[in-house]
Amino acid sequence: MKELVLQKVAENRGMMLQLVSDMVKIESVSGNEAKLAAFLMDYCTRLGFECEIDRHGNFFAYVKGKRPGKRLIFNSHLDTVELGTGWDSDPLSGLIEEDKIWGRGSTDCKGAIGAQITAAYAVLQAGADFAGEICLMYPVEEEVQNVSRKGTYKALCDGFTGDMAVNGEDTDLHVCLACEGMLEVMITTHGVGAHGATPYEGKNAIKMMCRVIDELDKIVPGVNKWTGSGSINPGVITGGARSSVVPDTCSLRVSRFTVPGENSALFCSQIEEIFKKLKAEDPSFDATLELTYDSNPSIVDEDADIVKAIAQAHADLGLDCPFYGTPQHDDADFLTNVAHIPTVLYGPGTGLLAHMPNEYIKISELDEASRVYAMTILEALK
């Protein structure tokens, strides 16, 4: 059966490349995914999948096995970031050229969608006798920095669930057992305004913030064997009205990428300790803290069924399967932490091209991903 499924994957290669190209041609910036969802609804229905679009705009397609069993979820996302500037060609061209398909969303993450659909269709065409259900889950608004708007989170809160999942983010075809979380805090220092000619009459909030930044640099982020080190980045600072006035407030947005074992409570407590230290040194020091975005890292055990299945899929194809982690945050967070679904991250494309001009995906990576996805289905649902 494995040979027949791989044969079907190969026969449908041209279909897969055209599918990815056609999806890239459909602009689907976050909040405007309806056209792409409708396209996939029509496309996958014609393939023989059971399809639906939920109340949030998320697209789902199902391929049911001949026997009861587990639900295997393939998760990617419909939306892209803005088209942006700096492109050498049309960002919606979907141009197929040599070993590349060009355009916004090709690597993040429409290539994975194309490879996953092709794998599921090959299993269906081959008449494979598998147990359970394949579920293709393509949500809206993955790219937004607001957990409550994210399509995967909304679907899980509505009760959607499964037994195991493969998240198709662009991992350079690395099997990743963990992803980092991301959180953001807003720190505001409160000073006293005064004329710049008599600064001693006031209290400079920008100078206060400089002291906070010095202390932030002393925090050592955690380390995980899969993701490596986390990071802390002061990214946006605002304060003051003009150079001749002592600023009475200064605000700083800081992002922290967290590894498994870290969370927002830890970071906020570390910042509060900084405030206490600086207040002890200078009683006039005054600062407040607000958590403005909070997401978490994900991790799956090496002995989980989905990990064993994707590792065996690589073995079936004669491919090595070392394990990795990824520093980027994605919907594996919600699958593992909200719904407790063991989730592996594995997809074609590279995060180095995501969100960048001249984005493309390598066709050779689509080929490999579609084969690995197909073999994973047969192993996970056998």
N, C-alpha and C positions, 0 to 999 in steps of 0.2 A: 504493500500500500504506500509506503514512503516514496518508493521510486515513481509510482503513478502520480502522487501529489506533486512531486518535484517536476515531473514532466508537464503537468498542467501549469505550474508556476512559469516554467520556461515558455510554454506556448502562449501565455498571456502577458509576456514581457512588453510587447508593443502596446497592449491595452493599458498596462500600468503606467508607462511613460506618458502616454497621451492623457491619462487621468490626472497625473500630477501637473502636467502642463495646463490642462483645462482649469484645474483648481487655482493655480497661480494667476490665471487670467481673470479670476473673479476676485475683485477687491473685497477683503473681509477684515478691515481694521476693527478693533474692539468696539462693540456696540452696533456693528453693521454686518453681522454674519448671516442674516436671514437668506440672502440670495445663495450663498454657498450651501447652507443647510438644505434648501429646496433642491438644489442641484444634486446633492448626495441622496436625498430622499428618492428622487426619480431614478438616479443611476443604480442605487443598490436594490431598489424594488425590482428593476428590470433584471438584475442578477439572480433574483429569487430569494433575497433576504427579507425578513420581516422588519419593517422600519417604522420609526416614530420620531416626531419632534415634540419635546415636552413643553411645558408652559413657560420655561425660561429661554427656549430657543435651542436647547441642546439637541443634537442628533444622536439617535441610537439605531443600530442595526443588529439583528440577531440571526444566528444560524444554529438551529437546534439539532442535537444528535439523535440517534435512534434509541438511546437508552437514557434513563435518568442518571444524573451525575452533577458535577460542579459547574459553576459559571466562571469562565475565563474571560476577563475584561481586557480589551486592548484600548488604551486611552491615549488620545492626542488632543489637539484643540483646533477649533475652526478659525480663531482670530489671529491677526498679525498686529505688529506695531505699525505705526504710520509709515507711509512710503518713504518719507524723508527726501533728502537731496544728495547730490554727489554721484548719481548713477551715470554710467557711461551709455546706458540704453534704457528702454522702457521698463520700469520696474514691474509691470504687469504683462510682460511679453510672453512668459512661459516658453521662451525659446529653447528648443532641444538642439544642442550643438555639441558634437563629439561626445565627451563623457559627462556633460553637464546639462542640467535644466536650470535656467536663469529666472530670477524674479523674487519679489517679496513673498516670504512664506515658504519658499521652496525647501529650505533646510529647517525652518522653524514654523510649523511642523507638518506641512502638507505632503512632504516626501514620505513621512512615516504613515500618514493616512493611506496614501496610495499603495504602499507595500503591505499594510495590514489588510486592506480590502482584497488585494490580489491573493494573499495567503488564504484568507477565509474562503474566497471563491474557488480556489484550487481544491481545497478540502471538500467543498460542496460538489464540485464537478466530478471529483474522483469517487464520489459515493462512499467516502470513508465512514467506517462504523465506529464513531466516537460516542462517548457518554457525556451528557450534560449539554452545555450551551456555549457558543462563542458570542460574545457581546462586543460590538464596536461602539465605543463611547467617545463622541467628539463634542465637547462643551464649548460654550461661548465665554468670552471675557477672561481667558486664562492670563492674558498679558496685563490686566489692570492691577494696580496696587491698592486693592480693596477686597479683602477676603469675602465680605458679604455679597459682592457682585459676581464672584467667580462661579462659572457654570457647574464645575465639578462639585464644589462645596454645596451649592444649592440642591443639586440632584441627590447628594448623599443625605442632606437634611430632610429631603422629601421621602427618604426611605430606600433609595436605590442602593443595592449592595451586590456583592459577588464573593467568590471564594479565593481568587487570586487575580493578579493584574500585571500587565506589562505596559509601562508608560513609555510612549514613543518619542520622548524628547531627543534632541540631537546630541548623542553621546559619542560620536565618532565610532559607532559600532562596538563600543565598550559595554560590557554587562556591568551595570552599576548597582551596588547593593544599598547605597545611601545617597541622599542629596542634602545639601545644606538648607537651613531655614534662613529667612530674612526678616529683620524687624527694623523699625525706624523710631527714633525718639526725637522730640523737640525739646531742646534745653533753652531756657530764657533767663538771662541775667538781668537784674533790676538795679539800676543805679540812680543817680540824682543828676538832673540836667543843670548846666551852668554855661556861662559864656566861656568860649575858648581862651579868652585873655585872662580869665581867672579860674582855671580848672580846679584849683584847691577848694572852691566853693561847691563843687559837685562831686559825683562819684561815677567814674567812667565804666559803663557797662561792657564796652568792648574789651577793656583791659581785664575786667573780671573773666570774660569768656576766654581770653588768651590763657589764663591760669587753668581754666577748666580743660582746655584742649591739651595743655601740657600734662595734666593728670590722666586724661583719656589715653594718651600715648603710652602710659605705664601699664595699662591693662594688657595682660597676655591672653589672647584668644585661645580657646580650646583646640585640641587636635583629635582627629579620628583617623583610624588606619585606612579608611576608604576615601574620605574626602580631603584628608590633609588638614591644614590649619584653617580655622575661621578667620574673620577679618573685621576690623572696625574702621569706618571711613567717615570723617566729618566732611559732609558733601555740600551743604548750602549754609551760608552765613549772611545775616542781614542785621544792620544796626546803624543808628545815627541818621541825621537829616542833612547836615553839612559839616564841613571840617572845622568851622569856627564855633561849633556848639558841642559841649560835652554830652555824649549820648546817654540817655537814661535807660534804654533797653537794647539788648542784643539777643538775637535768636540764632540757634544753630541746629540744623537737621543732621543727625548722625545715623548712618545705617550700620547694622551689625549682621554679618552672615554667621549663623550659628551651626555648630556641628552637633551630632547626636549627644544628648546629655546637657546641652545648654538651652536656655529659653529666655524670654523677655524678663521674667522675674529676677533672674540672675543679673542681667545687665542693669536693670533699674536699681537693684540694690547696690551694685558697684558704683553707679553714678551718685546715689544718695550718700554713700560713704565719702565720695569726693567732696560733695557739698559740706558734709560735716567737718572734714579736714580743713577746707578752705575757710569755713566759718570760724573754726577755732583759731586759725592764723590771723583772721581779720573779721571782727564781729560785724562789720558793715557789709560783708559779702552776702548777697541775696540772689537765689536762683530757684527756678521751678522746673519741673520735669513733666513731660506729657508723652505717653506712648501713642504714636500715630499710626503704626502698622505692625502687625504681629503675625508671623507665620513660622512654622516649625520645620526642623529637619526630619527626614524620614530615614528609616533603616529597616532592612529585612534580614532575617537570620539565614546563614549559609545553608542550613538544613531544610529551609522551607521548600515545599513541593514545587513552587514556581521557579525557584533557583535551580533545583535539580533538573527540572524540565528544560529550561533554556540551556543549561550546561550540556545535557544529553543531546539537545538539538545541534549544538556546535560539534559534539563528538560525531554525530551521524553524518555531518557534512565535512568531517576531517579538519575542523577549525579548532584552534586553541581557545580556551575560555578563561583567561585570568579575570579576577574580579577587580572592580574599580569603584570609585565614588565620583560624584560630580559636585562642583561648588555652586552650580546654579540651583535656584529654587523652582519647584514645579508642582504639579498636582499630585505627585506621589505623596506629598505631605498629607493631603486630605484623605486620600485613599487609605493610608496606613494609620493616621492619627485620629481621624474622625470615624471611619467605617471599619478600621482594623482589618483591612484587606492586605495580605502580604503582596508587596509590589516591587518588581524589578524595573529598573530604567534601562532601556535599550532602544536605540534608534539610529537611523542613518543621518548624516549631516554633522556639522561641527558648530558648536556654540560660538566659535570665533567669527563666524559669518552671520550669526543671528543678529537682527536689528541693524545690520550694517548695509551701506550701499553695495551694489554689485553682488548681492546674495545669490548663491547657487547651491545645488546639491549634485553630488557625483552619481551618475547612473550606476556605476559599479557598486556603490553602497546600497542603492535601492535594490539591486539584484540580490546582494547578500542578505539584506534585511528581510526581503520577502521569503527567501528560502528558510532563514532561521525562524521567522514567525510561523511558517507552515509546519515545520518540524516540532516547534514548541507546542502547537495545538495538538498534534498527534500524541505527543508524549504526556502533556498535562491532562488530557482528557481521555486517555486510553482506558 
